[in-house]
């Protein structure tokens, strides 16, 4: 690993630490109130190894929030993906619940035991089998279409990785390529047959898909929801608007131009404030974090990813 620790892990004073622990547990609570224990079964490996770039990147809640929004902006630019998301999910009616489900799925994919992750992915694929329809222009779609899954996987990988790279800690080109490659086995389980394995392959995917992307008011509706929905813990909610603009800033310029998002990003001083917050979050050890629980499952120190 090329990661170099700059400072030591952070544990906050009890009242604030306790509040953030509770918020982390709530954000990762499944919609049916069932509990996923990332610390069990003891010793069972995940789909991705603890020494991966992915385990380092996905532990940071701030960059995950930003990167997730960036990914959805790009996904909603594809008309078939947009129709599937907007017509077959509860996002508009209950965005918080939908975001919790999506966040939990991402955490299970990276940090969950292999048996837990494989079972969850199989359930997702069964649900996606029922997500079919026709776009307003008359084009048929299915959520399990490998072409659409490749786009979703590529944009998600781009969003999460670039958010960490830009707002937390710069990653080398080889580290970024490694992170893309690490996501391919899980992507294949979801049904993505040609998920990008490197930045070069991601650029090829962007080039191949660019002609299909189009502007839509739904993108602006999505961003309005992300700015106003009570997603973050109460203490952090004033920063939510800033983090949404950080996500827009991270979206490739050509996509922003296509979608009419130019001018909706950050000022230079705001970007620096987000980077400071991202670096702080990267040192904050929360026992409720799936990353910490997964380390315990693998008999590693709780602060293994924070050193």
Buried (B, 14 or more C-beta within 10 A) or exposed (E): EEBEEEEEBBEBEEEEBEBBBEBBBEBBBBEEEEEBEBBEEEEBEBBBEBEBBBBBBBBBBBBBBBBBBBBBBBBBBBBBBBBBBBBBBEBBEBBBBBBBBBBBBBBBBBBBBEEBBBEBBEEBBEEBEEBBBEBEEEEEBBBBBBBBBBBBBBBBBBBBBBBBBBBBBEBEEEBBBBBBBBBBEBBBBBBBEBBBBBBEBBEBBBEEBEEBBEEBEBBBBBBEBBBEBEBBBEEBEEBBEBBBBBBBBBBBEEBBEBBEBEEBBBEEEBBEBBBEBBBBBBBBBBBBBBBBBBBBBBEBEBBBBBE
